Amino acid sequence: MSGLRERKKERTRRAIQEHALRLFGQQGYENTTVKQIAEAAEVSERTFFRYFPTKEDVVLWDDLDFSFVARFRAQPADTGSFEAMRTALRDTFTELPPTEQHHLRERIELMTSVPPLRAVLLDQLIGAGRTIAGLVAERSGTGPDDPAVRAVVGAVVGAGFAAVLAVQENPHTDFATLLDETLVKLTVVAVDPPTASPT
C-alpha cells in the first residue's frame, strides 16, 4: 500500500511541475502565480506547498540525483573517477524519456534567464559539487579536500555549468550531448591546452 501511495504522490508532483512549466512558457515565470499552477493541476494551494515549499522549487525539482549516484557507484572499480563520473552523468541524462528531456531543457532555460532562479542555480551547483566530492572521495579512499578530488569536482561542475549555458544557443541538441561533449573536450584541453593560431 505504501508503494501505491508513493507512486500517486510522484504522479501528483510531476503533474504540478508539468502544468507549472507550461504556464511559465505561456505567460512568464514572474507573471504566473502558485494559485494558477494549483488550479491548472487541479490541486489546492495547500497541496502545492506540500510538494513544493516555494515557486522556485517547482522549477528546480527532479529525482536525477538518486539515479546518478547509483550509476556512479556501479562503475567498474578500475575506472578512474573522472571517467566514472562522465559515464554516470551521460547515462543518467541520455536515458531520460523524451518528455523529461524537454522538461529539463525548459527548466534550464528558466534557471538561466529568470534572475531569482539564477541564485538558486548557484546553490544547486554548490550542492552538486559537495555530492561529487563525497562520491569521488568514497571511490578513491581519500578525503573530500584532497587536491585530486577537488580537481575532479572543479572539472565536472565547471563542465556542467558550461553545458547549462550552452542550452539556449543549441536548441536542437539535448543536454546529455552538450554535457558529454564538454567533458570529452575537457580531457583534451586539460592535457594539451590549445594554442593560438598563427596570424
C-alpha positions, 0 to 999 in steps of 0.5 A, spaced: 500 500 500 505 504 501 508 503 494 501 505 491 501 511 495 508 513 493 507 512 486 500 517 486 504 522 490 510 522 484 504 522 479 501 528 483 508 532 483 510 531 476 503 533 474 504 540 478 511 541 475 508 539 468 502 544 468 507 549 472 512 549 466 507 550 461 504 556 464 511 559 465 512 558 457 505 561 456 505 567 460 512 568 464 515 565 470 514 572 474 507 573 471 504 566 473 502 565 480 502 558 485 494 559 485 494 558 477 499 552 477 494 549 483 488 550 479 491 548 472 493 541 476 487 541 479 490 541 486 489 546 492 494 551 494 495 547 500 497 541 496 502 545 492 506 547 498 506 540 500 510 538 494 513 544 493 515 549 499 516 555 494 515 557 486 522 556 485 522 549 487 517 547 482 522 549 477 528 546 480 525 539 482 527 532 479 529 525 482 536 525 477 540 525 483 538 518 486 539 515 479 546 518 478 549 516 484 547 509 483 550 509 476 556 512 479 557 507 484 556 501 479 562 503 475 567 498 474 572 499 480 578 500 475 575 506 472 578 512 474 573 517 477 573 522 472 571 517 467 566 514 472 563 520 473 562 522 465 559 515 464 554 516 470 552 523 468 551 521 460 547 515 462 543 518 467 541 524 462 541 520 455 536 515 458 531 520 460 524 519 456 523 524 451 518 528 455 523 529 461 528 531 456 524 537 454 522 538 461 529 539 463 531 543 457 525 548 459 527 548 466 534 550 464 532 555 460 528 558 466 534 557 471 538 561 466 534 567 464 529 568 470 534 572 475 531 569 482 532 562 479 539 564 477 541 564 485 538 558 486 542 555 480 548 557 484 546 553 490 544 547 486 551 547 483 554 548 490 550 542 492 552 538 486 559 539 487 559 537 495 555 530 492 561 529 487 566 530 492 563 525 497 562 520 491 569 521 488 572 521 495 568 514 497 571 511 490 578 513 491 579 512 499 581 519 500 578 525 503 573 530 500 579 536 500 584 532 497 587 536 491 585 530 486 578 530 488 577 537 488 580 537 481 575 532 479 569 536 482 572 543 479 572 539 472 565 536 472 561 542 475 565 547 471 563 542 465 556 542 467 555 549 468 558 550 461 553 545 458 547 549 462 549 555 458 550 552 452 542 550 452 539 556 449 544 557 443 543 549 441 536 548 441 536 542 437 541 538 441 539 535 448 543 536 454 546 529 455 550 531 448 552 538 450 554 535 457 558 529 454 561 533 449 564 538 454 567 533 458 570 529 452 573 536 450 575 537 457 580 531 457 583 534 451 584 541 453 586 539 460 592 535 457 594 539 451 591 546 452 590 549 445 594 554 442 593 560 438 593 560 431 598 563 427 596 570 424 
